[in-house]
Amino acid sequence: MDKKPILNEDITKLLEKSRILSEALPYMKKFNGETFVIKFGGAAMGDEELAKNFARDVVLLKQVGINPIVVHGGGPQIGQMLERLKIKSEFVDGLRVTDKETVEIVEMVLCGRINKWIVQNIIEAGGTAIGLSGKDAGLIKAKRIRKTKKDPDSNIEKILDLGFVGEPTYINPDIFVALEETDIIPVIAPIGVGEDGETYNINADTAAGAIAASLVAQKLIMLTDVAGVLDKDKKLISKINQPKVKKMIADGTISGGMIPKAETCMKALNSNVEAAHILNGKIPHVLLLEIFTEHGSGTMMV
């Protein structure tokens, strides 16, 4: 059979692919055997092609010797289900107020629908995955979040009741350690269990940070809907340290929903996680760009 001639433009593409692989090789060697905790959420979860790209990237990480752990959110999907059931949603500081009825729906959507969808995407991409929630094997023990808010008129701190919204108190590392020696990628729904068996809805960023800290992971990677940490001129900061982050929070440069993400990253770093990354999940293959290229594509916090 005669070979098809290679056009100049094809050669250019092949050379570019070769350059990318060559640049990635040192990082593959460096991170072999390391654990990356990856929070998957935001717009990427609502885009079928981005979700499939994410699954392929996670499979590639596993195939080159990295141990990825996926922790996923599901806020929009939960909101859609509650709307279909005509249950109103209320938020306090970005956290969904969760009564007994709502937490059952949250668990159903996160564990029964989204978790298995991500697992299936990974399997279709050529990997092996298992879907777990914080209830499985006592993976995430949790307690109820206590939040206070100062009344502007009386200046009195009032306790806010968020219902079954929790924060992790203990992460059981045994199942993650056991899976490290296998080809299985764990996919975690952020549902925790209380001392008396209560079910708690946990923010996915918080759950990912707690898992990364417990395992002393090499990296905590958070996929969001923004490019990363931006300076006052709205330009991306590719690398930043904790003192600078604290200063930017204090002067208002880092604000809104980026504050809890930055705080979660710093908490993980203070638990000896090597680096934390905030990436734009809307960029195709953003994981690979950040991990295997010199300049990355988001913000790395150290």
N, C-alpha and C positions, 0 to 999 in steps of 0.2 A: 504494500500500500504506500502510495506517495505521501510524503509529509506536506502539510499546508505551509506555504511560505509565511514567515513571521514578519508582519508589517512593523515599520518604525515605531508607530504609536503603541503596538503591543510590546515591543522591546522596552519602551519607556515604562510601561506599566509593570512589566516583570522586574525591571531593575529597581523600581520603587518598592515592590513587594520584598525583594531581596534585601534592600536597605533596612526596611522595617524589621525583618526577621533578625538581621545582624545586630540592630540596635537593641532588640528585645532580649537576646541571648544572655548578656550579663545579669539582667534582672531575673531571668528564669533561674539562673544558678544561685543568685543571692537569696531568692525567696523559696527555694525548694524546701519542703517540709514545714513551712511557716503557716500559721493560721490567719486568715482574713475574715473578719465579720463584716458582712455587707448588708446594709439596710436598703431594701428595695421598696420604693413607693413613689408617690407623686404621679405626674402625667405619664411616665413610662409604663405604669401599670394599666393605663387606659388605652394604650396604643398597642395593637396586636403585634406589629412588626418590631417595635422597640422591645416589647416583652420577649419575643423570640430571639432577638439579638442578645438581650441580657442572658437568656438561658444558654445560648451558644458560648458566650464569653465565660460564664461560670463553669461550664463543662471544660473549656480550654484550660482554665486555671487549675482544675483538678488534674487534668491530663499532664500538665507540666510540673506536677508535684506540690502544688499549693493546696491547702485545706480550706476551701471556702465554706462559710456558714451563712446562709441567707436568712435574714429576719425581715418579714414583710409587714406593711401596713394594710390599709383598706378603708380609709375614711370615706372617700366618695361612694364606694360600693355599699358601705354600711348606711350612709345617708340615703341612697336610692332605695334600699330595702325598707328602711323606716318610713320613707315617704309613701311607698306602695302600701304599707300597712297602716298609713295615716297616724303615725306616731311622731310627734313633734320633737325636734332636736334642739337642745340648748347647750351653749358652750360657755366655759369660763376659762379665760387665759389660754384659749386654744384647745382645751380639754373638753370632751363630750360628757355632759352630765349623764350618768348611766344608772337608771333604776333597775330593779330586778327583771322586769320584762325586757328592757333594752339590752341588758348584758347577755341575755339568752340569744337575742338576735345577733348581737356582735359576735358571739362565739360561733353561731351557725355560719355567718358570712365569712369570718376569718378562717375558721378551721375546716368547714365543710365545702366551701366554694373556692376562695382565693388560694388557700394553701395547696389544694389538690390541683388547681389549674397551673400553678408554678411548677409543681412536681412533674406534671405531665409535659410541660414545655421542656423541662430539663431532660426528661426521658426521650422525647422526640428529637432533641438536639444531640443524642448519642450518649448521654450520661445516665447515671443511676442516682435517684434521689428518694428521700423518705420525708414525709410530712409529719411534723410533730407540733403540739402546742405545749405551753408551759406546764400543763397538767400531766403530760406523759412523763413517767419515771421521776415525778417530782422535779421537773426541769427548772421551773421558775416559782419560787415561793414569793408571795407578795403580801403587802399590807395596804390598807386604805390610805389614799393621799389626804393629807390635811392641809387645806389652804385657808389663808386669812386675807381679808380685805379691809382697809381702813375706811370707815365712814367719813366722807368729807365734811359733814356737818358736826358730828359729835367727836370726831377724831378717835373713835373707839375701834379697835380691831375686832372684826366679826369673823367667826368661823364659817366657811362655806362648805356646804354639803354637796359633794360631787357624786355621791352614791358609790357604785361599785367601780370606781376608777382607782387603780392601784399603782404601786411602785415596787420594784423588785427588792426583796430583802436577802434572797439567797439564790444562787445559780448552781445547780447540780452539774459538775463538769464531767461526770463519769461517762455519760452517753456520747459526749463529743470526743472524749479521749478514745473510746472504743471504736468510733467511726473513722478516726484518723488513719487507721491501718487498713481501711477498706476503700472501695471505689464509690462509696455512698456519700452523697451531698445532703446534709441536713437542711431542711426548710422549716423555719420556726414561725408559728403564729403567736403573737404577743398576748397570750392569755395566761394569767397567773392564778395560783390557788392560795387562799389564806389559811391561817392556822385551823380554822373551824370548817374548812372545805369550801369557803366562799369562792366564787368565780370573780376575777378582777380583769377589767379591760386595761391594758398597759399601753402607753404610747410606744410605737415601734422604735423610735429613735432611742428612747430611754432603755427599752429592752435590749436593743443591739449594743448600746454602750455598756450595760451591765454584763452582758455575755462576754464582750471583748475584754473588760476589766477582769472578770473572773478567770478567764483562760490566759490572761496576759498575752493577748494576741499581738501579732506583728502589726496589724493594721485594723482600724475601724474605718469603714468606707460608707458614707451616707449619700445615697442618690436623692436629689431634690429637684425642684423645678427652677432653680436659679444656678448661675454659673459657679458660684462659690462665695467667698467673702469679698466684698467690694470696698474700695476706698471711698473717700468723700467725692471723688470725681467719677464714681461708678465704674472704675476700672478694676479688673480682676486682680487679686493678690494671689500669686501662685504659691508662696510659702510664707508662713507667719508663725511667730512664737506666742506663748501664752501671755506674757506681759503686754504685748502689743494688742492682743485680743481684748484683754481686760480694759485697756485704755480706750479702745474703740467702742466698747459697750458703754463705758462711762460717759464718753462725749457724744454718744448717739449715732455714731457712724454705723455700728452694728445695731440693728433695731428689729422690732417685730418678731416674726417667726424664726429669724436667724439667731436670736439670743439663746433660746433653749438648745438649739443644735450646737452652737459654739460651746455652751456650758457642758453639754453631754460629752463633746469631744475632749474638753479640758479635764473633765472628771476621769475619762478613760486614760488620758495621758498621765495623770497623777497616780494611776494604778499600774504604771509601767508598760502600757501599750506604747509601741514604738512611734507610731504616727497615726493621725486621724485625717481623713480626706472628706471634703464636701464637694460633690460633683453635680453637674447638670445631667440628670437622667434622660433628658430629651435628645442628647447627642448620641447618635448610633455608636456603639462599641466604646463608650466613654470609659468603661472599666479598663480596657486594654490600653487605651491612650494614656491613662493616668499611671498605670502600673509599669508598663513596658516601654515608655518613651522618656527621654531626658527631661523634657519641659512639662510633661503632663497636660492636663486639660482643665483642672479645677484648682482648689485651694488645699494645700497640705499644711496641717497644723502640727507643730512639734513642741 
